[in-house]
């Protein structure tokens, strides 16, 4: 009886998170330009992690990654998994319209709309939003942060940087923690060619140089190095509104275990987070 009553109100408590009439893995929230999935912890005005799926994926699959979703909920963060779009002229799976010159959805506007909708419907804190993504989603994170770094409060790409030709410059400063697998052969650290050489993934270390310049770093040398279990960190301290960190782990093309605690601990250690 109580469960039916909650459904009638459009609210059901499931596990760690609370879901309104849309959300979760099975019922996307529809907005102008697309849709998203979301789960929210039992907390008022929680911060939000927006996680962009890889090429050919979707938001529902992201929400079924329970180790990531439940980990974020347990730390008090709402989790949003937007659905990508099909690029104009392509009938392949969903991805993100990040590459300069591609036609398709305005992803910055779409993601801003999604976050605003989540703030209105679910009470997420629109001022504390971390944008993350894996593979193609990680590329999208980098290009959005490059064009409009003030859109969200921090950026945490996994296994994705820029494509060649690399951007000549990015706006900044930006707060970013980039995580990458040492043995990633889908998005190698040095980049790779595909599509008969028509497309070339960029060099991750060259991308870090672009971010150092955007953050106004006066030296290329990292300000600090340390190891945390399987994670190897290097960071640059380049100004009061800047935070730039690169983390390697020994695996391949994947979101590593303990990634949730890695990014949440980093974010909560930043000024004004």
Secondary structure, DSSP 8 states (H G I E B T S, - for coil): -HHHHHHHHT-EEETTEEE-SSBTTTB-EEETTEEEEEEEESSTT--EEEEE--TT--HHHHHT-HHHHHHHHHTT-EEEEE--B--TT--S--B---STT--S--HHHHHHHHHHHHHHHH---TTSEEEEEETHHHHHHHHHHHH-TTSSSEEEEES---EES--S------EEEEEEETT-SSS-TT--EETTTTEEE--HHHHHHHHHHHTT-S-SS-SEEEEETTEEEEEE---TT-EEEEEEESS-SS--TTHHHHHHHHHHTSTT-
